[in-house]
């Protein structure tokens, strides 16, 4: 958030469901023969290999793919791929078949037969339709759609040390439970870095139907100098961002790119010192015409992978793995606000949250630094009813009602009695308290009162346990 005068601007947007519900997206199901091929290795708990590398491979090549179902072998109702625009099915299946063949070789089974691509195609569907079938998908799909839209056009950013604004092209970065837009790296005297804008969807506590799109911005720094891999710290995963050209299209002039977040680690005392964390040595062999993608080559010659040709790879700076470097301060408040404005200009389907009034600090005095003035109550920007349930006899219910009528705070009534059991809180948000009398017999039963008479009641967790039960006194 940013402070503007006496207001706090939250970096968040509220959704207008009617605006994005009718947006058309494209779905592709996994071929049934492939689902059954993978399912044969499932033991009811897990697979002997990871499924995620296939999705990372496809998303590093096709920026249009915004969602991948990595549990397609279990969930038949959810589509395998979701894209903003259809990608030729033949390309998808050809690249995925190479991965399937690698799995067959490792597991010692026969490879799957060739597929009839004429029976497969993308189908178009509205966003609200697919979310109606699987509401959990919205936390992945909606931020991904916003991020994809953000990356479609260049952005202008005015830096403190430049007279003219800098034009930034953004690419989408796919990682576990993250949706990011990363700018093309910028090289300065202090190193190479990219601006990163991150999106996530969440809801307000107690209001699951009220979706908020949260926006944050920061800086990601890269390693650009050759590394002695035998001196890297071992046993720690670190990140490489990998983007691939489509090998089936020549001279395509990519423009819009997408990156997959892959990890490597240093292990052992002999060459090669580093390896992929998920065994990805052969993942991109078909894309690179049979050439393996070696972490040793990337780390010892990182500049080789910084050009626009494929593959394009960036080594993310990690102080725990590489020799500690001096790192300058991150993004400024002004830059954060500018990125928030960029998002606001780009996503007209989402409304900015209304700024909140600034809560002043309490004044302190004396050697004990006691608070002279209490902190003002928290402001709630919308009306809400708070239900107070009273489980007990009529006398207890009446005591609660009378207490609310008489209770004061700083000489003012805590709540204004409106009618019957309804009270209006004395606050700027005008929330209400509704007192409801509940029948205690649903939760408590009378015991053999004996000497305790009217003072003995059994608690709801102690029913049916006889005279040894705990007695609870209700006044």
C-alpha positions as CSV (number, residue, x, y, z in Angstrom):
1,X,0.0,0.0,0.0
2,X,1.0,3.7,-0.4
3,X,0.3,6.7,1.7
4,X,-1.2,9.7,-0.1
5,X,-1.8,12.5,2.4
6,X,-4.1,11.1,5.0
7,X,-5.2,8.1,3.0
8,X,-3.8,4.6,2.5
9,X,-4.1,3.3,-1.1
10,X,-4.3,-0.5,-1.1
11,X,-2.6,-2.3,-4.1
12,X,-5.8,-4.3,-4.7
13,X,-8.7,-4.5,-7.0
14,X,-12.2,-5.8,-6.6
15,X,-13.7,-8.0,-9.3
16,X,-16.7,-7.2,-11.4
17,X,-17.8,-10.7,-12.2
18,X,-20.0,-9.7,-15.1
19,X,-16.9,-8.3,-16.8
20,X,-14.8,-11.4,-16.9
21,X,-17.5,-14.2,-16.7
22,X,-18.2,-14.0,-20.4
23,X,-14.6,-13.9,-21.5
24,X,-13.9,-16.8,-23.8
25,X,-11.0,-19.2,-23.1
26,X,-9.9,-22.4,-24.8
27,X,-9.7,-25.8,-23.3
28,X,-7.9,-29.0,-24.4
29,X,-8.4,-32.4,-22.8
30,X,-5.6,-35.0,-22.4
31,X,-5.9,-37.9,-24.8
32,X,-7.5,-40.9,-23.0
33,X,-4.7,-43.2,-24.1
34,X,-2.1,-40.9,-22.4
35,X,-4.2,-40.7,-19.2
36,X,-4.3,-44.5,-19.0
37,X,-0.6,-44.7,-19.8
38,X,0.3,-42.5,-16.8
39,X,-2.3,-44.1,-14.5
40,X,-0.7,-47.5,-14.8
41,X,2.2,-46.2,-12.7
42,X,0.0,-44.7,-10.0
43,X,0.1,-46.8,-6.8
44,X,-2.8,-44.9,-5.1
45,X,-0.5,-42.4,-3.4
46,X,2.0,-41.1,-5.9
47,X,3.8,-41.6,-9.2
48,X,7.4,-42.7,-9.5
49,X,8.2,-39.5,-11.5
50,X,7.1,-35.9,-11.6
51,X,4.3,-34.7,-14.0
52,X,5.1,-30.9,-13.6
53,X,8.1,-30.9,-16.0
54,X,5.8,-31.5,-19.0
55,X,3.6,-28.5,-18.1
56,X,6.7,-26.3,-17.6
57,X,8.0,-27.4,-20.9
58,X,4.8,-26.4,-22.7
59,X,4.4,-23.1,-20.9
60,X,8.0,-22.1,-21.6
61,X,7.3,-22.5,-25.3
62,X,3.7,-21.3,-25.7
63,X,2.8,-18.0,-23.9
64,X,-0.9,-18.6,-24.7
65,X,-1.1,-21.5,-22.2
66,X,-2.1,-20.0,-18.9
67,X,-3.0,-23.1,-16.9
68,X,-1.9,-26.7,-16.8
69,X,-3.6,-29.6,-15.0
70,X,-0.7,-31.6,-13.5
71,X,-3.2,-34.2,-12.1
72,X,-4.8,-35.1,-15.4
73,X,-4.3,-38.8,-14.7
74,X,-6.8,-38.4,-11.7
75,X,-9.2,-35.6,-12.6
76,X,-11.1,-36.4,-15.8
77,X,-13.5,-33.5,-15.5
78,X,-10.9,-30.8,-15.4
79,X,-9.2,-29.9,-18.8
80,X,-5.5,-30.6,-19.3
81,X,-4.6,-27.2,-20.8
82,X,-6.3,-23.8,-20.7
83,X,-5.1,-21.1,-23.2
84,X,-6.1,-17.6,-24.2
85,X,-5.7,-18.6,-27.9
86,X,-5.7,-22.1,-29.4
87,X,-2.3,-23.5,-30.2
88,X,-2.1,-26.0,-33.1
89,X,-2.9,-29.4,-31.5
90,X,-0.4,-31.2,-33.6
91,X,2.5,-29.1,-32.1
92,X,1.2,-29.7,-28.5
93,X,0.9,-33.5,-29.0
94,X,4.3,-33.8,-30.8
95,X,6.1,-32.1,-27.9
96,X,4.2,-34.0,-25.2
97,X,4.8,-37.3,-27.0
98,X,8.6,-36.8,-26.6
99,X,8.1,-36.6,-22.8
100,X,5.8,-39.7,-22.8
101,X,8.5,-41.7,-24.7
102,X,11.1,-40.6,-22.1
103,X,8.8,-41.9,-19.3
104,X,8.3,-45.2,-21.2
105,X,12.1,-45.7,-21.6
106,X,12.8,-45.0,-17.9
107,X,10.0,-47.2,-16.7
108,X,10.9,-50.1,-19.1
109,X,7.5,-50.2,-20.8
110,X,6.3,-49.9,-24.4
111,X,5.7,-46.4,-25.7
112,X,2.1,-45.3,-26.5
113,X,0.8,-45.6,-30.1
114,X,0.5,-42.6,-32.4
115,X,-2.6,-40.5,-31.9
116,X,-5.2,-39.6,-34.4
117,X,-5.1,-35.8,-34.1
118,X,-8.2,-35.3,-36.2
119,X,-10.3,-36.3,-33.3
120,X,-8.8,-33.7,-30.9
121,X,-9.3,-29.9,-30.9
122,X,-9.6,-27.0,-28.6
123,X,-13.1,-26.1,-27.4
124,X,-14.2,-22.6,-26.5
125,X,-15.9,-21.9,-23.2
126,X,-16.8,-18.9,-21.0
127,X,-14.8,-18.3,-17.8
128,X,-17.9,-18.5,-15.6
129,X,-18.9,-21.9,-17.1
130,X,-15.6,-23.6,-16.2
131,X,-15.4,-22.0,-12.8
132,X,-18.9,-23.2,-12.0
133,X,-17.7,-26.8,-12.5
134,X,-14.5,-26.2,-10.4
135,X,-14.6,-23.1,-8.3
136,X,-11.0,-23.7,-6.9
137,X,-9.6,-23.1,-10.4
138,X,-10.4,-19.3,-10.1
139,X,-7.4,-18.7,-7.8
140,X,-5.1,-20.0,-10.5
141,X,-6.9,-19.0,-13.7
142,X,-8.1,-15.4,-13.0
143,X,-4.7,-14.0,-11.9
144,X,-3.1,-15.8,-14.9
145,X,-5.5,-14.2,-17.3
146,X,-4.8,-10.8,-15.8
147,X,-1.1,-11.3,-16.1
148,X,-1.3,-12.5,-19.7
149,X,-3.3,-9.3,-20.6
150,X,-0.7,-7.2,-18.8
151,X,2.1,-8.6,-20.9
152,X,0.5,-8.0,-24.2
153,X,1.6,-4.3,-24.6
154,X,4.8,-2.4,-23.6
155,X,4.7,-0.3,-20.5
156,X,6.4,3.1,-19.8
157,X,8.3,3.7,-16.6
158,X,10.1,6.9,-15.7
159,X,13.2,6.1,-13.6
160,X,14.7,8.6,-11.2
161,X,18.1,8.9,-13.0
162,X,16.6,9.2,-16.6
163,X,14.9,12.1,-18.4
164,X,12.9,9.9,-20.7
165,X,10.7,7.0,-19.7
166,X,12.0,3.5,-20.3
167,X,9.9,1.1,-22.4
168,X,9.4,-2.3,-20.7
169,X,8.2,-5.5,-22.3
170,X,6.9,-8.0,-19.8
171,X,6.9,-11.8,-20.0
172,X,4.8,-14.2,-17.9
173,X,6.7,-16.4,-15.4
174,X,5.1,-19.7,-14.4
175,X,6.0,-21.1,-11.0
176,X,4.1,-23.1,-8.4
177,X,1.2,-21.1,-7.0
178,X,2.6,-17.9,-8.4
179,X,1.6,-15.6,-11.3
180,X,4.2,-13.1,-12.3
181,X,5.0,-10.6,-15.0
182,X,8.8,-10.0,-15.4
183,X,10.3,-7.2,-17.5
184,X,13.1,-7.7,-19.9
185,X,16.3,-7.5,-17.8
186,X,17.9,-4.1,-17.3
187,X,21.7,-3.7,-16.9
188,X,23.1,-1.0,-14.7
189,X,26.5,-0.4,-13.0
190,X,25.1,-2.3,-10.0
191,X,24.1,-5.4,-11.9
192,X,21.3,-6.8,-14.0
193,X,17.7,-6.9,-12.7
194,X,14.1,-7.2,-13.8
195,X,11.0,-5.6,-12.5
196,X,8.4,-8.2,-11.3
197,X,4.7,-7.6,-10.9
198,X,2.9,-10.4,-9.0
199,X,-0.8,-11.1,-9.0
200,X,-2.8,-13.3,-6.5
201,X,-6.5,-13.7,-5.8
202,X,-7.9,-13.9,-2.3
203,X,-11.1,-13.1,-0.4
204,X,-11.9,-11.1,2.7
205,X,-12.4,-13.1,5.9
206,X,-16.0,-14.1,6.2
207,X,-16.8,-13.0,2.7
208,X,-15.7,-15.8,0.3
209,X,-17.8,-14.3,-2.5
210,X,-15.9,-11.1,-2.5
211,X,-12.8,-11.7,-4.6
212,X,-9.8,-9.3,-4.4
213,X,-6.9,-9.1,-6.9
214,X,-3.8,-8.3,-4.9
215,X,-0.9,-6.6,-6.8
216,X,2.7,-6.4,-5.6
217,X,5.9,-5.2,-7.3
218,X,9.6,-5.8,-6.7
219,X,13.0,-6.5,-8.3
220,X,14.6,-9.8,-9.3
221,X,18.4,-9.8,-9.7
222,X,20.4,-12.1,-12.0
223,X,23.8,-13.7,-12.1
224,X,25.5,-12.7,-15.4
225,X,29.2,-13.6,-14.7
226,X,30.6,-17.1,-15.2
227,X,30.5,-19.2,-12.0
228,X,33.0,-21.8,-10.7
229,X,30.4,-24.5,-10.0
230,X,32.6,-26.5,-7.7
231,X,32.5,-23.6,-5.2
232,X,28.8,-23.2,-5.1
233,X,27.0,-24.1,-1.9
234,X,25.5,-27.5,-2.1
235,X,22.2,-29.1,-1.2
236,X,20.2,-25.9,-1.9
237,X,17.7,-25.5,-4.8
238,X,18.2,-22.4,-6.9
239,X,16.2,-21.0,-9.8
240,X,16.8,-20.8,-13.5
241,X,14.2,-19.1,-15.7
242,X,13.9,-20.9,-19.1
243,X,12.1,-19.7,-22.3
244,X,12.1,-21.6,-25.5
245,X,11.2,-20.8,-29.1
246,X,8.7,-23.0,-30.9
247,X,10.9,-25.4,-32.8
248,X,8.2,-26.1,-35.4
249,X,8.1,-22.5,-36.6
250,X,11.1,-20.8,-38.2
251,X,11.8,-17.1,-38.2
252,X,8.8,-16.5,-35.9
253,X,10.1,-13.3,-34.2
254,X,8.7,-14.3,-30.9
255,X,8.0,-11.0,-29.2
256,X,5.8,-12.2,-26.4
257,X,7.6,-14.8,-24.3
258,X,6.9,-16.9,-21.2
259,X,9.3,-18.4,-18.7
260,X,9.2,-21.6,-16.7
261,X,10.8,-21.6,-13.3
262,X,13.1,-24.6,-13.1
263,X,15.5,-25.5,-10.2
264,X,19.0,-26.8,-10.0
265,X,21.4,-27.8,-7.1
266,X,25.0,-28.5,-6.5
267,X,25.7,-32.1,-5.4
268,X,28.9,-34.2,-5.1
269,X,32.6,-33.4,-5.3
270,X,33.2,-34.5,-8.9
271,X,32.2,-33.0,-12.3
272,X,29.5,-32.2,-13.2
273,X,29.0,-30.4,-9.9
274,X,25.4,-29.3,-10.6
275,X,22.3,-31.0,-11.8
276,X,18.6,-30.3,-12.4
277,X,16.6,-30.9,-9.2
278,X,13.8,-32.7,-11.1
279,X,15.9,-34.7,-13.6
280,X,15.3,-32.4,-16.6
281,X,18.4,-33.3,-18.7
282,X,16.3,-34.7,-21.6
283,X,13.2,-32.6,-21.2
284,X,14.1,-30.2,-24.0
285,X,16.0,-32.6,-26.2
286,X,13.3,-32.5,-29.0
287,X,13.1,-28.7,-28.8
288,X,16.9,-28.4,-29.1
289,X,17.2,-31.0,-31.8
290,X,18.8,-33.6,-29.7
291,X,21.1,-31.4,-27.6
292,X,20.9,-31.7,-23.8
293,X,20.4,-28.7,-21.6
294,X,23.2,-28.7,-19.1
295,X,23.2,-26.7,-15.9
296,X,27.0,-26.7,-15.9
297,X,27.0,-25.0,-19.3
298,X,24.4,-22.4,-18.2
299,X,26.3,-21.5,-15.0
300,X,29.8,-21.3,-16.5
301,X,28.7,-19.3,-19.6
302,X,25.4,-17.5,-18.7
303,X,25.8,-14.7,-21.3
304,X,25.5,-17.4,-24.0
305,X,21.8,-17.7,-23.1
306,X,20.9,-14.0,-22.8
307,X,20.4,-13.4,-26.5
308,X,17.0,-13.5,-28.2
309,X,17.7,-16.9,-29.7
310,X,16.5,-20.1,-28.1
311,X,16.9,-21.1,-25.3
312,X,16.8,-17.9,-23.3
313,X,17.8,-18.5,-19.7
314,X,18.4,-16.3,-16.7
315,X,20.1,-17.4,-13.5
316,X,18.3,-15.9,-10.5
317,X,20.6,-14.4,-7.8
318,X,20.6,-16.5,-4.6
319,X,22.9,-15.5,-1.7
320,X,22.6,-19.0,-0.2
321,X,24.1,-20.6,-3.3
322,X,26.4,-18.1,-4.9
323,X,29.1,-16.1,-3.2
324,X,27.4,-13.3,-1.3
325,X,27.3,-10.1,-3.4
326,X,26.5,-6.5,-2.5
327,X,22.8,-6.0,-3.4
328,X,21.4,-2.5,-3.6
329,X,18.0,-1.5,-2.3
330,X,15.0,-2.8,-4.1
331,X,12.0,-1.1,-5.6
332,X,11.0,2.4,-4.4
333,X,7.6,3.4,-3.2
334,X,7.2,5.7,-6.2
335,X,8.0,2.8,-8.5
336,X,5.5,0.5,-6.7
337,X,2.8,3.1,-7.1
338,X,3.6,3.5,-10.8
339,X,3.3,-0.2,-11.4
340,X,0.0,-0.2,-9.5
341,X,-1.2,2.6,-11.9
342,X,0.0,0.5,-14.9
343,X,-2.2,-2.4,-13.7
344,X,-5.2,-0.1,-13.1
345,X,-4.8,1.3,-16.7
346,X,-4.6,-2.2,-18.1
347,X,-7.4,-4.1,-16.2
348,X,-10.5,-2.0,-16.6
349,X,-12.6,-5.0,-15.6
350,X,-11.4,-4.7,-12.0
351,X,-12.2,-1.7,-9.7
352,X,-9.6,-0.2,-7.4
353,X,-10.3,-0.5,-3.7
354,X,-11.3,2.8,-2.1
355,X,-8.4,4.3,-0.1
356,X,-8.6,3.9,3.7
357,X,-8.3,6.8,6.1
358,X,-4.9,6.9,7.8
359,X,-4.9,5.6,11.4
360,X,-2.6,8.1,13.4
361,X,-0.1,6.8,15.9
362,X,-1.1,7.2,19.5
363,X,0.7,9.9,21.4
364,X,3.2,8.8,24.1
365,X,4.2,10.6,27.2
366,X,6.2,10.1,30.4
367,X,9.1,7.8,31.2
368,X,6.8,4.8,31.1
369,X,5.7,5.8,27.6
370,X,2.1,5.2,28.4
371,X,-0.5,5.8,25.7
372,X,-2.3,9.1,26.2
373,X,-4.9,8.6,23.5
374,X,-6.3,5.2,22.5
375,X,-6.0,4.1,18.9
376,X,-9.2,4.9,17.0
377,X,-11.4,1.9,16.2
378,X,-10.8,0.0,12.9
379,X,-12.9,1.3,10.1
380,X,-15.1,-1.1,8.1
381,X,-15.9,0.2,4.7
382,X,-19.2,-1.6,4.3
383,X,-22.3,-2.4,6.4
384,X,-22.5,-5.8,8.1
385,X,-24.7,-7.5,10.7
386,X,-23.0,-9.2,13.7
387,X,-25.2,-11.9,15.2
388,X,-24.9,-12.4,19.0
389,X,-26.4,-15.8,20.0
390,X,-27.6,-16.2,23.6
391,X,-27.9,-19.8,24.8
392,X,-29.6,-19.8,28.1
393,X,-32.9,-18.9,29.9
394,X,-35.0,-15.9,29.1
395,X,-33.5,-14.0,32.1
396,X,-30.0,-14.3,30.5
397,X,-31.3,-13.0,27.2
398,X,-32.9,-10.0,28.8
399,X,-29.7,-9.2,30.7
400,X,-27.8,-9.1,27.5
401,X,-30.3,-6.8,25.8
402,X,-30.4,-4.5,28.8
403,X,-26.6,-4.4,29.0
404,X,-26.3,-3.4,25.3
405,X,-28.8,-0.6,25.9
406,X,-26.8,0.8,28.9
407,X,-23.2,0.1,27.9
408,X,-21.2,3.3,27.2
409,X,-17.7,4.0,25.8
410,X,-16.2,7.4,26.4
411,X,-19.5,8.7,27.6
412,X,-21.4,7.5,24.5
413,X,-23.6,4.5,24.1
414,X,-21.8,1.6,22.5
415,X,-24.8,0.8,20.4
416,X,-28.1,2.5,19.6
417,X,-31.3,0.4,20.2
418,X,-33.2,0.3,17.0
419,X,-36.0,-2.1,17.6
420,X,-36.4,-5.4,19.6
421,X,-33.2,-7.3,19.3
422,X,-31.6,-5.0,16.7
423,X,-28.8,-2.5,17.8
424,X,-26.8,-0.2,15.6
425,X,-23.1,0.2,16.5
426,X,-21.9,3.7,17.3
427,X,-19.3,3.7,14.4
428,X,-18.8,5.3,11.1
429,X,-19.6,2.1,9.2
430,X,-23.0,1.8,10.9
431,X,-22.8,-1.9,11.5
432,X,-25.6,-3.7,13.4
433,X,-25.7,-6.2,16.3
434,X,-28.6,-8.6,16.2
435,X,-29.3,-10.5,19.5
436,X,-30.8,-13.9,18.9
437,X,-32.2,-16.1,21.6
438,X,-31.5,-19.8,21.0
439,X,-33.1,-22.8,22.6
440,X,-30.4,-24.3,24.8
441,X,-32.1,-27.7,24.8
442,X,-30.4,-28.4,21.4
443,X,-27.1,-28.4,23.2
444,X,-27.7,-29.0,26.9
445,X,-29.8,-31.4,28.9
446,X,-30.8,-31.2,32.5
447,X,-29.2,-33.7,34.9
448,X,-30.5,-35.3,38.0
449,X,-30.3,-32.0,39.9
450,X,-30.5,-33.4,43.4
451,X,-28.8,-31.0,45.8
452,X,-27.6,-28.8,42.9
453,X,-31.2,-28.1,41.8
454,X,-31.4,-25.4,39.2
455,X,-27.6,-24.7,39.1
456,X,-26.7,-28.0,37.4
457,X,-26.6,-28.4,33.6
458,X,-24.7,-30.9,31.4
459,X,-22.4,-29.5,28.7
460,X,-22.9,-30.5,25.0
461,X,-19.7,-32.7,25.0
462,X,-20.7,-34.6,28.2
463,X,-24.1,-36.0,27.2
464,X,-24.9,-39.6,28.2
465,X,-22.1,-40.1,30.7
466,X,-24.2,-40.3,33.9
467,X,-23.7,-38.6,37.3
468,X,-19.9,-38.4,36.9
469,X,-20.4,-35.7,34.2
470,X,-18.9,-32.2,34.6
471,X,-21.5,-29.7,35.9
472,X,-21.6,-26.2,34.4
473,X,-23.2,-23.3,36.2
474,X,-25.1,-20.8,34.1
475,X,-26.0,-17.5,35.6
